[in-house]
Every structure is written in C-alpha cells, then in structure tokens.
C-alpha cells in the first residue's frame, strides 16, 4: 500500500466507522455465537496472496462483527465506552503514524515530548479543564 492508496482506504475506513456508529442501534448488542465460532470461518493457514481491501471489509462484517459486543450501542448498559470519541479515534491514527513509545533503549531515558505531555495533561486534569 502506497500513500495514495492509504489516503483512499483511510477515507473509506472513516466512512465505515461513521456508518457503523450511526447504525449501531440496529445491530444486536451481544454476539449470538458460541465460543469457537470463528475457527471454521477462517482459513486454516495464512493466505499466500493478499486479499483485496473490499474482501477484508466483507469478512469483518460477515465473520468478525457477529462475535462483537457493541459497547457503543444505546442498548448496552454494562459499561460506558470511554476514549472512543471521534477526536480520540483521530488521535489514535496520529499516534499510530508517529509510532513513538515514549522512551529510547539507546539511551534508556524518557523522551521529552511524552513526559511534557503527561505533565500538561495532569495539570489540566488538576485544574478541572480535562474531565
């Protein structure tokens, strides 16, 4: 996947996620599958050739989603789904792109940005500006 395809597929994924969340109340809250349901639905070995993106999305809907508890459903009352807002999802994308784990084994020191960010977040939390 090059950057051009990444842009196209990323936009498609954002649409998929928005459609999923917009239509979540139409999905069953709890999975109606038994433990072990997944094994017979997936190949016994990893594919030798990549599947198309479209086939992967179809597999997610057909194979994965039936086994998912949909925490964002308005009919799910067990826990409140935190850190899954649209801004948090965008932040996850950026964090994935940066790929920083916040320290360096080379010098075994904490890197400045993650530590500074943590201090700023704690300060915001302490003064009530961060829920």
MARVEX-813280 format. One record per residue (C-alpha): x, y, z; residue in three letters. Coordinates in steps of 0.001 Angstrom, whole numbers, padded with zeros to 6 digits, always signed. Example, Ala and Ser with C-alpha at 12.3 -4.5 7.8 and 13.67 -1.06 7.14 Angstrom:
<marlums>
+012300-004500+007800ALA+013670-001060+007140SER
</marlums>
This chain:
<marlums>
+000000+000000+000000UNK+001433+003335-001012UNK+000421+006736+000336UNK-002138+007259-002451UNK-003963+004040-001634UNK-003599+004766+002092UNK-005416+008078+001593UNK-008219+006390-000346UNK-008602+003450+002057UNK-008300+005715+005085UNK-011224+007785+003851UNK-013181+004589+003219UNK-012380+003370+006748UNK-013527+006662+008268UNK-016791+006238+006332UNK-017085+002619+007516UNK-016565+003654+011148UNK-019023+006558+010901UNK-021614+004285+009243UNK-021020+001632+011917UNK-021572+004110+014742UNK-024514+005821+013023UNK-026248+002453+012568UNK-025140+000708+015743UNK-028594+000649+017309UNK-029674-001690+014509UNK-027072-004296+015485UNK-027612-006875+018206UNK-025829-005685+021344UNK-024414-009072+022301UNK-022958-011685+019977UNK-025207-014602+019118UNK-022324-017026+018607UNK-020759-019816+020628UNK-017113-019968+021712UNK-015091-021395+018845UNK-017402-019995+016155UNK-014533-018227+014400UNK-012189-021130+013655UNK-014293-022810+010936UNK-014943-019437+009276UNK-011312-018554+008609UNK-008654-020383+006586UNK-006501-022933+008400UNK-003347-021232+007108UNK-002371-017673+006320UNK-003029-016698+002704UNK-000120-016763+000293UNK-001504-013773-001595UNK-003109-010700-000065UNK-006878-010341-000123UNK-008477-007252-001559UNK-009462-004475+000784UNK-013094-004983-000212UNK-012910-008671+000739UNK-011366-007787+004092UNK-014226-005383+004873UNK-016753-008046+003823UNK-015022-010540+006155UNK-015163-008050+009016UNK-018924-007711+008579UNK-019599-011399+007911UNK-017108-013048+010280UNK-015893-010607+012937UNK-018900-008405+013705UNK-021201-011305+014674UNK-018789-012037+017556UNK-018552-008467+018843UNK-020298-006888+021828UNK-021192-003402+020610UNK-020292-001165+023548UNK-021477+001976+021776UNK-024990+000629+021378UNK-027608+002703+023172UNK-028965-000650+024426UNK-025696-001712+026113UNK-025898-000814+029788UNK-022949-002660+031352UNK-020083-000188+030887UNK-019595+003264+029444UNK-017322+003213+026380UNK-014584+005731+027087UNK-011772+007014+024872UNK-013717+006145+021743UNK-014954+009535+020636UNK-014330+010749+017104UNK-011495+013023+018324UNK-009937+010071+020201UNK-010081+007941+017037UNK-008335+010668+015061UNK-005709+010924+017812UNK-005186+007141+017615UNK-004500+007491+013898UNK-001894+010174+014546UNK-000274+008182+017376UNK-000078+005162+015082UNK+001606+007263+012397UNK+004150+008747+014805UNK+004857+005325+016298UNK+006647+006705+019366UNK+006673+004617+022533UNK+007985+007466+024680UNK+011436+006232+025618UNK+014672+005165+023975UNK+016501+001934+024721UNK+019555+003502+023130UNK+019974+005944+025989UNK+017414+004399+028349UNK+015895+007798+029015UNK+012436+009176+028684UNK+011957+011318+025616UNK+010846+014897+026286UNK+007523+015157+024425UNK+005639+012272+026086UNK+006806+013370+029539UNK+005914+017011+028856UNK+002526+015949+027507UNK+001854+013869+030625UNK+002704+016813+032883UNK+000440+019132+030872UNK-002434+016625+030945UNK-002089+016142+034711UNK-002071+019919+035159UNK-005227+020236+033020UNK-006844+017424+034982UNK-005938+019049+038274UNK-007461+022409+037378UNK-010642+020807+036082UNK-010203+021647+032407UNK-009923+017959+031469UNK-012823+015711+032511UNK
</marlums>
